[in-house]
Amino acid sequence: MSKSRGNAIALGVDEDETARLLRGAVTDPARRIRHDSENRPGVSSPLLLTALRQDHDPHTVAEEIGDGGAALLKRTAAEAVNVYLRPLRARGAELAADRSALREVLHTGNARPTPSPTGPSAKCAPPWAPSVTPTRGHRPGAPALRPEGCPSPTARPRPRGDGPLPDGGYRQQTEERSSARPHRPGTSASAPSHPVPPPLSPRSRSPKEYRMSLRPLRPGDRVALAATSGAIDPARLALGIDILRSWGLDVTVLPHLHDTHPTLPHLAGTDADRAADLQAAWLDPGIAAVLCARGGFGAHRMVDLLDWDAMRAAEPKPLVGFSDVTVLHEAFAQRLGIPTFYGPMPGTTVFSTDPATAEHLRRTLFDPAGTIVLTGPDATALVPGRAHGVLTGGCASLLAADRGTPGARPSFAGGLLLLEDVNEQPYQLDRILTQLRRSGALDGVAGVVLGSWDGCGPLDGVRAVMLDHLGGLGVPVLWELGFGHCPSSITVPLGVPATLDADAGTLTLDTPVLSGPTGA
C-alpha cells in the first residue's frame, strides 16, 4: 500500500472500507505468496503491512499463506490491520463524542516533553529489518550501526517467552506465535506450524527463479508430442514432425498420441491416458520439451488427473501449445509456478503451412535472445499507454471456463493479460468478457494484450466489445499483436515479466525466457 498510489488507509474509515481498499491493492498473478520486495513489490507490501501489525516477519506470514494466492493475502492483511486499528478506532469514537475529553488529551500531549530520539527509548527497527546504513566515519568492515538499545539481528530476544532464539533467525517459529496468527482456511485452527519451515520446495520458486533454470533447445534434444485435447489428424501431424526433425530434434511420439476416445470422438483418447502421456513426458529427464500436438477440446477433463506433486519435483522444461492448452498454461503457472509458451502446435495446419509461424517458435526455443521484442503488422493501441507486469492469459473462452475451478487464480491482478479466440461472435465474446469481469478476473490487471479473432465476425464488432469491457479499466490495451488462431502467428511466453507499449505496438520481455546453460 502506498499513499503515492492513492490507496492509503485513513484511520477514520471503517473495517469494511479497509477491507475494500486492501482488496483493490495490485499484487501479481502468481498464486504462491512470497516476500520479495525487489521482484514482487505488490505482494511484499501487504505482507509487510500484516507482519508489522502482528509483530511477525513477512517471510513467515508468506509461508503461512502459501498457495492461498492474492485473495487470502488480502483477507489476512485486512484482518490484521482491522484488529490492530480496532481499539484506536474505538477510542477515536469516544473522543469524537466527548469534545471536553478530546481537549484534555490534546492539552496533556502538548505538555508532555518529547523524548530524545537518540537514547535507549529510540524506536528500533523490526528485528528482521536490515541494519542502519553506515554513515561517514564508520570504519569499513565494522558492524553496521544500530540505534543504542536496539538488539542486533543475530542476537534477537524472543518476542514472547524466555531465552534467545535458536539458530534460524526470523524463520524460527514458536507454537505460541503460530497460534496467534489468523486462521488460514483449510487448516486446523489449533494446530501449530512446523517449528522450523522446511527448505523452499520447487513449488515455492518464483517464475524468475524457474526461468533461470530453463535452457534453450539445441540440435539432438528429445522433445515429446502429447495429445492433451482433441483427436489428431495423422497426415497433418506427420508434416509437423518433419519440420521438428529439420530443426535437429529427436521427436518422441507418446503411446496414446493417435488414440481416439471410445465414445467421444472429439477427444484424443481417454482422459486418464492423455494425462498419463503428459505426465510421463514431464517426468522423463531425457525429454527437453513437451509440445502439445493440437488444441480442440478436453484439457479441462484431464488436468485434475495429473500428479502435481510428482510434476513439481521434476526438472522444469518448456511446454508449448495454445487454444485449449490455455487450461494447462494456467495450471502450470498456478501449481508449478513456471513459464510456458503460448505458441503453435505441430498437429495444426498453420504450423506446416506458414513458415513464419514455425520459424518464430524455433527461434523462441533455440535462440530466445532474438525474440525479446514481440510485435505484429496490425498491432495498434486500443487504449494508449505503457505497463509492466507478468504475462498471463490465453484463449478467452477457456479462461472464462476456468473461473471457479480447483486451483484457478482469483484474478490476473498485476499481470499483462493476453486474450484471443476463434469462432466466437461478438455477442459470445461479450458474454465471455462479462464472465471474466463479474468473476473478478480483470480486477487489478496492469494491461491487456489482444491477439487474433479469426472467425469471430466483423472486427469492428469485436473491437467494440473489447473497448466496452476493457476501455474503462484504466490500463493500456494493445489490439492484434498477432498470436493465437490466425493464419500467421507468433509465440508468446507466459509467466515472465514484460513491458507493454500500446502506442508502439510492442511487447518487450525483460530478459530471454530460456537462459540456462546450453552446453552438452
N, C-alpha and C positions, 0 to 999 in steps of 0.2 A: 504494500500500500504506500502511496506517495502523494503528498499534497500537490506536487507539480502535475500530477495526472488528474487532479480534481476529485480524488476518492479518499480524502482524509475522513476519519470518523470523528465527528464532533461529540463532545461529552454530553451535549443536550439531546441527542437523538435517542430514541428508544431501542429496545433489543431487536424488534422486528426490522427496523431501519438499518441497524448494524449488520444483521444477517444479510439483508438485501445488498448492502454495499460490498460485503465480502463475497457474496455470490457473483457479483459483477466484476470482481478482480480478474485481470487477464493472467492466466497461467500458461500452460502449454499442453499439447495433446498427449504427451507420454503418460501412461497410466501409473507406472512405478514412480512413487514420490521419493525424491532425493534432495538433500540440501546441497546445492551447488550454485553459490551466489554469482559466479562468473558466467556460467553457461546457461543457468536456469533461474534468472532473477525473479521471474513471475511466480515460480513455485517457492523460492527461498524466502521471499518477503513474508507471505503468510505463515511459513514455518517459523521464521524468526519472531514474528509477532506472537504466535502461540507459545513458543519457548520462553520468551520474556515474561509473558503473563503467568506461566505455570512454574517458573523457576527451573525449567529443564533446558537441555541443549537442543538445538534444531535437528541435529543428526538423529537423536533418539526419538524425537517426535516423528521424523520422517520414517524411521523403522517401524514405529507403531502403526502408522497409516499404511505403509507397504504398498500394495497394489490397489488400494482403495480409490485412487485417482483424485482428480481435482475436486470432485463433488464432496468426498469425505474430508479432504484437506480443508475446504472452505467451511464445512459444518463444524469441524474441530476448532478452527480458528475463531469462528463466530461464538461458539460455546465458551472458549477460553476468555475471549475479550468481554463477553457479557457477564461471565462470573466475576471477572476482575473489576468491572465497572459497576456492578450491581450496588455495592454499598456506597460508592461515590455518588451514584445517581440518586439513591435513597436519601443521602444526606443533602444533596443539592435540592431535592424536592422539599425537604424540611426547611431549609434556609429560605427557599423561594416563598414558602408560605408564611414565614415569620421574619419580616424585614428587620426587626429590632435585634434578633439573634444574628442575622447576617452582618449588621453594623458592628456588633460586638466582636464577631470573628475577625472582620477586617481590621478593627482597631487593635485587637490583640496581635494580629500578624504584623502590622506596621510597627508595633512597639518592640517586637522581638528582634534581637540583633541577628544579622546574617552570619552564619559560621564561616570560618576561613575555608576556602576550597583546597588548601594545601596540606592540612593536617590529617590525622587518622580518621576524621569524620568525613573526608572527601569521598565522593561516590566512586566505588570501584566498578570496573568493567565486569561483565559476566565472566565466570571462570573459564568459559570456552572461547572467549574473545582473544584476539591477538594482543601481545604486549604493546605498550606505547612505543611509537617510532622513536629511535634515539635522536636526541637534539644535538645542537652544536656543542662541542666539548665532550661529548660522550666518547669514551675510549673504544676504538674498534675491537671487537671480539668480546667486550664485556657484556654481561647480561643486559637484556633490554630493560629500559626504565619502566617502573610501575609506581603509581601513587603510594605514598607511605601508608602502611597499614593494610594494603591490599595483598592477598595471597598470590603467589606465583602460580602459573598454570600447571606446574609439575608438582606442586605441594598444596593441593586444594583440600580444605576440610569438607566433610560431609555436610550437605545442607541440613540433614536430619541424622540423628544417631550419634555415635561417638567413634573416634578414631579416624585416621586418614583413609582416603580411597585407595584400594589396591591398584597395582599396575593395570592400565587400561584407560586411565583418564576419564573423559566425559562419556565414553562408550560403555562404562560400567554402570549398571543399574542395580538398585536395591528393590526388594519386594515392596517396601513401604512406599517408594516413589512411584513404582508401577501402579500400585493400587489407587493412587491419587489422580491418575490421568483419566481423561474422558473415555468412557466405554466405547470400544470400536464394534460396530455391528458385525455379527457373525462370530464373535469370540466370547469366551466366558468372562463375565464382569469381575469375578473374584480371582481368576487365575492370573498369577503374576507373569511378567515377561521372562524370557530367558535371562539369567543373571548376567551373562555376557553375550551380546549379539554375535552370531556366527559370522565368519568372513563373508563378504559380499559374494553372492552366487551370480551366475550368468544372468539370472532374471533381473538382478539389480543394476546391471550395466546400462549406462546411458547410450542412446544412439551414437553419440560421438565416439565412445569407447569401442563399441562394436564395429563402427565404421573403420577404425584404425586396424582392426583385425581381419577385415575382408581384403582379399588381394585381387588384382586384375587376373583375368584368364590369360592363358598362354597356349600356344600350339602343343598338342599332346594331352591336354586336360580331358578328363572324362566328364561329360555332362549327361544328366538323366532327363528323359522326357516322361512327364506324368500326365495322365488324363484325369484331371480333377473334377471335370464338369460334364460337358456334352460328349456324345459319341463322335468318334474320329472318322474322317474321310481318308482311307489309306493312301489313295493316289496323291491327294494334296499334301499329306504328311510326308510322303516319300520325297517330294520336291523340297520341302523344308529341311529334311535330314541331309539331303545333298548339299544344301547351302552351308549348313553347320559343319559338315565334313570338309568343305572347301576352305573353311577357316582353320583347319588343322585339328578340330575337336574330335574326340572319340565319343560317339553317341551311344548311350545305353538306353535300350528300349525296355521299359519296365514290364513285368509279367502281364499286367491287366490293361496295357495301353490300348489294345484293339478290342477290348471287351464291349459288349452292349448289355445293358440291364435286361434281365429275362422278361420283365413285364412292362418296363418303362423305357421304350426305345430311344427317348431323347437323352438318356444318361449313358455314360461310358462305364458300364459295369455296375456292380452293387456299390452302395455307399461304403461298406466295410473294405472292399477290395481297392477302391480308389484311395481311401485313407491309408491303407496298408502300403500301397505303392509309394505314395508321397512320403510317408514316414520312413520307409526303408531307405529311400534315396537320401533323405535328410540325415539319417544316422550313419550312412556309409561314408567313412573318412576318405575313400577313394573317389568320391563324386565331388567335383569342384563347383558345380552349379546345378540348380534344378530349373528346368524350363517347362512351364505348363504348355501342353500341346495345343489346347484351344479353350475358349470360354464356353458360353452357352448357358447351361442350367445345372444346378446340383451342388455347387460348392457349399452352400448353406446346409445341405443334408449331411455332409461328411465332416465338417470342420470340428464338431464336438467329439468325433471318434478318434481324433489324434491324441497320442500320449504326449501332452505338452511338457511334462516333467522330463521325459526322456529327450525330447527335441531341444529343450532348454539346455541340457547338459552337453549336447553335441556342438562341435565347432561350427559356427555360422558360415553360410555361403550365400551367394546371390540366388534369389528367387525371382523369376521373370514371368509376367503374364498381365492381362488386362481384362476388362469386361467382368465376367462372373468371378474372376480371380480377385476382384476387389475384396471379396469376403476373406480371402486368405491374407491379402495385404494388411487388412485391419487386424486379423487375428495374430499375425506375426508381429505386428507393431505392439499390440497390447500384451500379448502373452510372452513374447521373446524379446521385445524391445530392440529389434534390428531393422536396418534399412532394407527395402526391397525395390523392385524395378517394375514400373508400370509401362510395359512395352509389348511389342508384337510377339506372336507365338508361331512356332514352326508349322502348325497344322491349319493356319488360316491363309486365305487367298492373298492378302496384302503382303505377307512375308515372302511368298515365292514370286509375286508378280511385280512388286515395286522395289527395285534395287536400293533406292534411297532409304526405305524403311529398314531393310535388313542391315544395311551398312551403318546406320546410326546406332542400332543395337550392338553391332560388332564393335564399333568404336567405343561405346559406353562401357562394354565389358573388357575390352582389351587395352584401350588407350583412354582411360577416363579423363585425363587432363585435357583432352581435346573436346570434351563435351560439357564443359562447365557452364557456358553461356547458352541458354536454350531460347529459341525464338521460332517464329513461323512466318510465312509470307503474308498471312492475313491477321497477324497479331496486332490488335489495336486496343486502346483504352476504352472500356465501357464506363468505368469510373476512374478518373486520373489519380495518380499518387504513387508513393513508394511504401513498401512494407517489408519487414524481415520476420521470418518465422520458419518453423519446421514444416516441410512438405508432407501433405497427407491427402487422403481422399481417393477418388477414382470414379467409377460409374455411378451416376447419381441415383438411379433406381435401386442399385444394390446397397448403397449407403443408407437409403431410406428404409429398405427392408431389414437392415441390420439393427435398427433402433430397437431397444428393449430386449435384445437377445443376450444370452450369457456372455459376460466379458466385454460387451460393447462399451466404448468410451462414452462418458456423459456428454461431451461436447468436443468440438475441434478448436477450443479456445487457444489462442496464441499461435495457431498454425496458418499456413498458407494452404487453403483448401482447393484441391483440384476437382473439377466437375466436368463430366462429359456423358453422353449417352447415345443410343441408337434406336430408331423406330419408336420414339415416344413423341406423340403430337404435343403441341403447346399446352393443350388443356391437361394432358397427362403430366407434363413437366411441371405445370402449375401445382398439381396435387403432390408431386414428389417434393418440390421445394417447400410447399406448405407443411408437409410432414417433417422435413428437416428443421424448419423454423419453429414449429409448435413444440417439437420434442426437445428444443434447446440446443440442437446440434450446431447451430450457427452462432450461438452466444460467444462473444469474445474472439471471433476469428480475426486474424491480422490482415488477411487479404484473400481474394478469390481468383483462381486461375481457371478459365474455361477452356475446354478443348473442343472437339468436333461434335456436331449434332446431325450426323448423317441419317437421312430418312425421318427426320423429326418435323417435316413440314416446312413452310416458308420461314426463312431465317429471321425475317423481320418479326414474326410472331414469337420465335424463340428468344430473340433479343428483348422483346417487350416483357416476357415472363421473367427473364433474368434480371432486368432492370427493376421490375416491380418488387421482386423479393430481395435483391442484393443491393440495390441502389441506396437504400436507407440505412445500411449497416455502418456507413461512415468509414469504409475501408476501400482501398483500390481494388478494382475488378478488371482483369485482363480478358479480352474477348479473343477466342480462337488461337491458342498457342500452337495447335497442330498435333495433338496427341489424341488417342482413342480410336473410335471406329471411323476412320477416314481413309481415302484412297492412298494417302502417303502420310505416315505418322512418325513421330519421334518417340524416343524412350525417355521417361521422366523418373528419376529416383524418388522414392518416398522415405520419410523418416529421417531426412537430413536437413540442416538449415540452409536457407537460400534467401535472396533478396528479389522481390518483385518490383519491377519498374514498369507500371502500366503505360506510362507516356512513351517510353522507349520500346515497349512491346517485348521485354526480355525477362527472363527468369535466370538468375545467376547463382550457382551453388557456391557456398563459402569455400569449399575445398573439394577435390575429387572424391567421389564416393568410395571407390576401390583404391586404397592407398597402402595396402600391406606389402610385404616383400614379394617380389616376383621371381626370385631365383629358384632353381630346382631344389 
